[in-house]
Each structure stands twice: as C-alpha cells, then as structure tokens.
Amino acid sequence: MTSLDVLAGTARAGTLYGIGVGPGDVRYLTLRAAGLVRAVDVVAFFAKKGLQGNARRIVAPLMTGAQTEARLEYPVTEEVPADSADYRHQIGTFYRETAERLASLLRQGKSVGLLAEGDPFFYGSFMHMWRRLASDFPVEVVPGVTGMSGCWTRAQTPITWGDDMLAVLPGTLGEHQLIERLRLTDAAVIMKVGRNLAKVRRAVEQAGLLSRAIYVERVVPLADCTDSRGAYFGMVLIPGEGRRI
Ligand SMILES: C[S@@+](CC[C@H](N)C(=O)[O-])C[C@H]1O[C@@H](n2cnc3c(N)ncnc32)[C@H](O)[C@@H]1O
C-alpha cells in the first residue's frame, strides 16, 4: 500500500458505515474515517431540531458535493425526560423509521456513512441503527477519538495513573447513585452533564472529590462552577491520583 492509497477512501455498495468523527476537529478523524466520508454515496447524520448537527459540522471540510446528505432530525432531545414513556415512544418511533429509511438506501445499493460524534460504539445513536440493520446488511464501524479523551486532552490532565480505576458515569444517574459510584472509584468521567450540572456538583462534593473535579466546557474547577445548568457537551473529569514514578 502506498502513502496515497492510505488516504484514498473506498466504500462498498449496499454497506452501512458507522464513522467516528471524534471530538470536534476534522483533524482528529482517522484516515479511514476521512476517506470514507469522501467516498460514500450518502453521508447521514443526526441533528437536533433547528441545528446543523455537530458531526456534520466536523466533517464539513471533507464534503465534496458528490455525496448525497441524509439529515436525521431527532423529534425530541432534552426537552422531554429520557426516562418518560413519551420520550421512549417518540424516540423509538424515530429510530424505527430512520432505520427503515437507511435500509431503503442500502437496498438500492448505496453506500451509507452514518456519522457519529466521538466513537460510534460509545453512547452513540449510531448503535440504535446498528442494532436494527447489522443482521441484514454489511456493516463496518470505524472507531473515533471519544469526547472524553478530547476533554482531558483539552484540560491538559492525565486521567489515570498506575492502577487507577476509571468510572464513566452518566450525569443522568440519581444523586445517591452518583455518590455511591464516585466513592468506589479512583478517577471518573461524568458525561451528559447538561441540565444535571447542579446535581452532579452536589454528588461530587458529597463524595469528597470536589477539589479535584474539573468542569470541561470552559475548563474550570467544578468548585467555581455554580450554574445550575451546563452545556449539553459539558463533562466533569476527576483525575486519578495513582502511582507516579
Ligand atoms: C450521546 S453521548 C455521545 C458520546 C460520543 N459517542 C463519544 O464517543 O464521546 C453525548 C455526551 O458525550 C459527551 N461528549 C460527546 N462529544 C463530546 C465533545 N466533543 N466534547 C465534550 N463532550 C462530548 C458529552 O458528555 C455529551 O453529553
């Protein structure tokens, strides 16, 4: 394989690609992901109502104009609680209809690249399509740099040392559950902070970890962050303090 072959993307007809596009900058895509974005017939991406879609924004420099775009717009996101029957119904219907839409493209022989922020198999909507389509169509999943590694890199903070245990916790957990899990771990990443920021902050404080916790949206100590709500992409990092040689 020559150096030019490495950069060229090839996509097979009728194949679904889950393309990890990393944490936010097109330069953090793998070569395979970048090649595929250019090579597939259809670039599909999830987006919130009225927004461009973060994954689509990340790959903008790779769009050639030759790809067709399939915008998959969520009917709801944060405005309805994720554990409500209404949310499950609306999102369940949306995922079923979206999988049918993608299946129809695949049956026509199109290669479809479904973009995923970060890594496709890490809390990704892509997984809901993969679950519905992988037994009927060929699928290739291209890993991506996760949002959390983007965050600890941006915060210039190593997350685990020596034998540190790392817990990855969704901020949607109940306060008590968060405290319990935090007490058992050496290092933690708390995702999906958004509207849960105040609760997450209280849980981190109760677990005795506030002095070490960093809120990454602006990269500030969590202790200085008194807002009740954070950004959807906000994340809390609690670096481990394990063996340093
Ligand atoms: C549905 S999950 C998607 C995770 C994604 N697949 C990944 O590999 O990071 C969404 C949560 O991931 C985190 N996240 C995803 N991308 C991020 C980014 N670029 N910067 C910061 N946090 C991110 C945020 O906590 C957000 O609430």
The ligand as a Tripos MOL2 file, in Angstrom:
@<TRIPOS>MOLECULE
LIG
   27    29     1     0     0
SMALL
NO_CHARGES

@<TRIPOS>ATOM
      1 C1        -24.6520   10.7010   23.4350 C.3       1 LIG1
      2 S1        -23.0950   10.9020   24.2060 S.3       1 LIG1
      3 C2        -22.0280   10.6520   22.8130 C.3       1 LIG1
      4 C3        -20.6410   10.1840   23.1790 C.3       1 LIG1
      5 C4        -19.7200   10.0390   21.9930 C.3       1 LIG1
      6 N1        -20.1120    8.9140   21.1610 N.3       1 LIG1
      7 C5        -18.2580    9.8870   22.3880 C.2       1 LIG1
      8 O1        -17.5880    8.9510   21.9330 O.co2     1 LIG1
      9 O2        -17.7760   10.7410   23.1490 O.co2     1 LIG1
     10 C6        -23.0920   12.6080   24.4470 C.3       1 LIG1
     11 C7        -22.2360   13.0320   25.6180 C.3       1 LIG1
     12 O3        -20.8860   12.7720   25.2820 O.3       1 LIG1
     13 C8        -20.0690   13.8100   25.7300 C.3       1 LIG1
     14 N2        -19.3870   14.3370   24.5330 N.ar      1 LIG1
     15 C9        -19.5060   13.8890   23.3120 C.ar      1 LIG1
     16 N3        -18.7370   14.5760   22.4560 N.ar      1 LIG1
     17 C10       -18.1320   15.4890   23.1450 C.ar      1 LIG1
     18 C11       -17.2270   16.5090   22.8170 C.ar      1 LIG1
     19 N4        -16.8150   16.7190   21.5990 N.pl3     1 LIG1
     20 N5        -16.8060   17.2890   23.7850 N.ar      1 LIG1
     21 C12       -17.2280   17.0810   25.0190 C.ar      1 LIG1
     22 N6        -18.0820   16.1190   25.4000 N.ar      1 LIG1
     23 C13       -18.5310   15.3330   24.4670 C.ar      1 LIG1
     24 C14       -20.9500   14.8050   26.4630 C.3       1 LIG1
     25 O4        -20.9130   14.4990   27.8340 O.3       1 LIG1
     26 C15       -22.3100   14.5130   25.9060 C.3       1 LIG1
     27 O5        -23.3280   14.7910   26.8390 O.3       1 LIG1
@<TRIPOS>BOND
     1     1     2 1
     2     2     3 1
     3     2    10 1
     4     3     4 1
     5     4     5 1
     6     5     6 1
     7     5     7 1
     8     7     8 2
     9     7     9 1
    10    10    11 1
    11    11    12 1
    12    11    26 1
    13    12    13 1
    14    13    14 1
    15    13    24 1
    16    14    15 ar
    17    14    23 ar
    18    15    16 ar
    19    16    17 ar
    20    17    18 ar
    21    17    23 ar
    22    18    19 1
    23    18    20 ar
    24    20    21 ar
    25    21    22 ar
    26    22    23 ar
    27    24    25 1
    28    24    26 1
    29    26    27 1
@<TRIPOS>SUBSTRUCTURE
     1 LIG1         1 GROUP 0 **** ****
